[in-house]
Amino acid sequence: MTARLKQPVPGPQPRRRRTLNDAALVEQIKQAVGALPSYGYRRVWGLLRRQHEQQAQSPVNVKRIYRVMRDHDLLLERRRKQPGVARRHEGRVAVDASNTRWCSDGFEFRCEDGDKLRVTFALDCCDREAISWVASPNGYSGDDVRDVMLEAVEQRFGGELPASPVQWLSDNGSAYTAEQTRAFARQIGLLPLTTPVCSPQSNGMAESFVKTMKRDYIRHMPKPDRATALRNLAIAFEHYNEEHPHSALNYRSPREFRRLAEAST
């Protein structure tokens, strides 16, 4: 009895981690970041999760994606937040159902030959799909905004008008606040709303979309001239809608999110 009491109490055993063969996963990750070099590990996980689901493969864990990308030096450099001026923000832009509120804004970029393109778009504030867009070499015009409005209604409702008005959120630019534009919006079932003056963050969802397009697509796509830029811009919008994992959608793409939502109702 005494001898047994003097024996050291065994301590906790170290946990064994199962050794995984990451070679195939590394190649999948390299293909993803090769085509989309601005994607971090969460968006890479969103892409690979969709691929595995489509191919009926076992799910891939986001922590494993992080570990593999870290071990193979594939992570993005951590960005340092720059101190900025706090901007006024009123209300919540996101909504819980599609076709409840759309937001609109524009951005411009320069082609390699010096020509500019100015893009106007409409975005659903629930599923984040870029419903419609138009690009022009000239400034943002009321005609462009009305074209985007009409195409958005046709894309979501076909030949019908919305059963209840869809909120149309924009800034106070003249192309949006022109009476002709506001009257046209009401005719096709939209309810025009504008953000508070000097508060661009109140349309923060549209601003975030602009940053995504410039960071993930326009910065990397060939754009020697307007014609080439327009072709690649169409590809970029299609990829964003169909493939781009969105953090607010649990890293589903906008259309993937809509399909899952429709299947669950």
Secondary structure as UniProt FT lines:
FT   HELIX           2..6
FT   HELIX           23..35
FT   TURN            37..38
FT   HELIX           41..54
FT   TURN            55..56
FT   HELIX           62..71
FT   TURN            72..73
FT   TURN            98..99
FT   STRAND          101..110
FT   TURN            112..113
FT   STRAND          116..124
FT   TURN            125..127
FT   STRAND          130..136
FT   HELIX           142..157
FT   TURN            158..159
FT   STRAND          166..170
FT   HELIX           174..177
FT   HELIX           179..187
FT   TURN            188..189
FT   STRAND          190..194
FT   TURN            197..198
FT   HELIX           200..203
FT   HELIX           204..213
FT   HELIX           214..218
FT   TURN            219..220
FT   HELIX           226..242
FT   HELIX           247..249
FT   TURN            250..251
FT   HELIX           254..264
//
